[in-house]
Amino acid sequence: MPAAANLITLITAIQGHGVSAQELQTIQQAGTQATADLDLLAKLVNDYNSASATEKPGILGKIQAAL
C-alpha cells in the first residue's frame, strides 16, 4: 500500500491539494486491512483446494463469511 499512498500524495500535489497525515494514515490502515483480508482468502482457497470432499463445505462457509 505504500505505493498507493505515494500515488495519492502525488496526485493531490499536482492538483494543488495536500493530504493530511491523518488521511494518509487512514489510507495506509485500509491497505493493511485489505492485504490481511486477501491473505486470509488466499489461505482459505488453498485449504479448500487441498481439502477432502467432506471438509470442503466447511471451508467454503469460511470463504463466504470472509467475503
Backbone as CSV, one residue per row, in Angstrom:
resi,resn,N_x,N_y,N_z,CA_x,CA_y,CA_z,C_x,C_y,C_z
1,MET,0.781,-1.200,0.000,0.000,0.000,0.000,0.827,1.270,0.000
2,PRO,2.113,1.214,0.339,2.879,2.461,0.283,2.834,3.105,-1.097
3,ALA,2.806,2.308,-2.133,2.759,2.867,-3.487,1.461,3.635,-3.704
4,ALA,0.364,3.118,-3.223,-0.926,3.808,-3.376,-0.921,5.121,-2.607
5,ALA,-0.378,5.101,-1.406,-0.311,6.335,-0.623,0.563,7.365,-1.330
6,ASN,1.678,6.924,-1.884,2.552,7.843,-2.623,1.845,8.392,-3.850
7,LEU,1.100,7.557,-4.534,0.369,7.990,-5.720,-0.693,9.028,-5.358
8,ILE,-1.414,8.783,-4.293,-2.442,9.737,-3.857,-1.792,11.064,-3.470
9,THR,-0.676,11.007,-2.776,0.040,12.226,-2.404,0.479,12.990,-3.642
10,LEU,0.994,12.281,-4.635,1.443,12.917,-5.878,0.275,13.561,-6.624
11,ILE,-0.812,12.843,-6.747,-1.981,13.365,-7.472,-2.535,14.610,-6.785
12,THR,-2.655,14.554,-5.476,-3.195,15.724,-4.774,-2.232,16.905,-4.851
13,ALA,-0.947,16.636,-4.873,0.028,17.721,-5.013,-0.088,18.367,-6.386
14,ILE,-0.257,17.558,-7.406,-0.411,18.083,-8.765,-1.671,18.937,-8.865
15,GLN,-2.713,18.519,-8.183,-3.978,19.258,-8.213,-3.965,20.466,-7.287
16,GLY,-2.895,20.653,-6.560,-2.798,21.790,-5.664,-3.393,21.557,-4.296
17,HIS,-3.678,20.332,-3.967,-4.223,19.979,-2.666,-3.183,19.163,-1.919
18,GLY,-3.339,19.073,-0.659,-2.446,18.247,0.140,-3.193,17.104,0.780
19,VAL,-2.466,16.145,1.269,-3.047,15.029,2.011,-2.567,15.174,3.445
20,SER,-3.499,15.217,4.364,-3.116,15.353,5.771,-2.508,14.043,6.262
21,ALA,-1.784,14.141,7.347,-1.185,12.946,7.958,-2.271,11.962,8.369
22,GLN,-3.396,12.486,8.838,-4.499,11.619,9.257,-5.095,10.879,8.061
23,GLU,-5.271,11.579,6.941,-5.801,10.934,5.734,-4.834,9.869,5.234
24,LEU,-3.555,10.180,5.258,-2.550,9.218,4.807,-2.545,7.988,5.710
25,GLN,-2.680,8.199,7.008,-2.736,7.085,7.947,-3.965,6.215,7.689
26,THR,-5.094,6.841,7.412,-6.326,6.102,7.108,-6.141,5.250,5.857
27,ILE,-5.517,5.814,4.840,-5.253,5.080,3.601,-4.348,3.883,3.880
28,GLN,-3.303,4.112,4.666,-2.372,3.027,4.968,-3.031,1.929,5.799
29,GLN,-3.884,2.315,6.742,-4.594,1.320,7.548,-5.552,0.503,6.692
30,ALA,-6.236,1.163,5.779,-7.147,0.439,4.886,-6.363,-0.545,4.019
31,GLY,-5.223,-0.124,3.556,-4.382,-1.005,2.743,-3.883,-2.202,3.530
32,THR,-3.492,-1.973,4.756,-3.033,-3.063,5.620,-4.155,-4.063,5.865
33,GLN,-5.352,-3.554,6.123,-6.505,-4.438,6.356,-6.860,-5.212,5.094
34,ALA,-6.826,-4.543,3.942,-7.143,-5.220,2.678,-6.131,-6.330,2.398
35,THR,-4.872,-6.071,2.666,-3.834,-7.084,2.467,-4.068,-8.289,3.378
36,ALA,-4.394,-8.028,4.633,-4.658,-9.122,5.576,-5.871,-9.937,5.131
37,ASP,-6.913,-9.259,4.674,-8.115,-9.954,4.214,-7.824,-10.816,2.989
38,LEU,-7.054,-10.279,2.050,-6.707,-11.051,0.848,-5.806,-12.233,1.184
39,ASP,-4.898,-12.049,2.142,-4.046,-13.170,2.580,-4.893,-14.277,3.187
40,LEU,-5.887,-13.892,4.001,-6.776,-14.891,4.602,-7.555,-15.634,3.522
41,LEU,-8.084,-14.896,2.554,-8.829,-15.546,1.473,-7.945,-16.489,0.669
42,ALA,-6.722,-16.087,0.401,-5.795,-16.957,-0.342,-5.538,-18.242,0.433
43,LYS,-5.358,-18.135,1.745,-5.136,-19.324,2.567,-6.359,-20.235,2.540
44,LEU,-7.545,-19.632,2.679,-8.765,-20.439,2.672,-8.978,-21.129,1.328
45,VAL,-8.686,-20.442,0.235,-8.826,-21.059,-1.089,-7.833,-22.211,-1.234
46,ASN,-6.607,-22.020,-0.768,-5.621,-23.105,-0.818,-6.072,-24.281,0.042
47,ASP,-6.612,-23.976,1.231,-7.134,-25.029,2.101,-8.264,-25.786,1.400
48,TYR,-9.152,-25.038,0.745,-10.273,-25.649,0.031,-9.774,-26.567,-1.077
49,ASN,-8.802,-26.082,-1.830,-8.285,-26.870,-2.952,-7.611,-28.163,-2.512
50,SER,-7.058,-28.186,-1.315,-6.377,-29.394,-0.849,-7.230,-30.215,0.121
51,ALA,-8.443,-29.792,0.388,-9.309,-30.467,1.357,-10.021,-31.662,0.737
52,SER,-10.434,-32.546,1.612,-11.255,-33.676,1.165,-12.667,-33.171,0.881
53,ALA,-13.433,-33.985,0.207,-14.801,-33.598,-0.156,-15.654,-33.291,1.076
54,THR,-15.410,-33.984,2.178,-16.208,-33.743,3.385,-15.813,-32.448,4.098
55,GLU,-14.581,-32.004,3.900,-14.118,-30.765,4.538,-14.490,-29.511,3.739
56,LYS,-14.710,-29.675,2.443,-14.917,-28.513,1.565,-16.113,-27.640,1.948
57,PRO,-17.265,-28.198,2.333,-18.386,-27.316,2.694,-18.064,-26.373,3.864
58,GLY,-17.359,-26.863,4.854,-16.987,-26.025,5.996,-16.032,-24.912,5.601
59,ILE,-15.077,-25.242,4.756,-14.121,-24.241,4.294,-14.810,-23.227,3.380
60,LEU,-15.714,-23.710,2.561,-16.468,-22.806,1.683,-17.286,-21.804,2.510
61,GLY,-17.833,-22.272,3.606,-18.559,-21.377,4.511,-17.648,-20.300,5.079
62,LYS,-16.416,-20.669,5.406,-15.444,-19.690,5.921,-15.085,-18.673,4.827
63,ILE,-14.966,-19.154,3.600,-14.660,-18.241,2.485,-15.794,-17.253,2.305
64,GLN,-17.029,-17.753,2.323,-18.189,-16.878,2.158,-18.282,-15.868,3.296
65,ALA,-17.968,-16.297,4.506,-18.011,-15.386,5.647,-16.938,-14.307,5.521
66,ALA,-15.790,-14.679,4.986,-14.699,-13.701,4.831,-15.005,-12.669,3.765
67,LEU,-15.812,-13.079,2.788,-16.161,-12.133,1.734,-17.204,-11.165,2.227
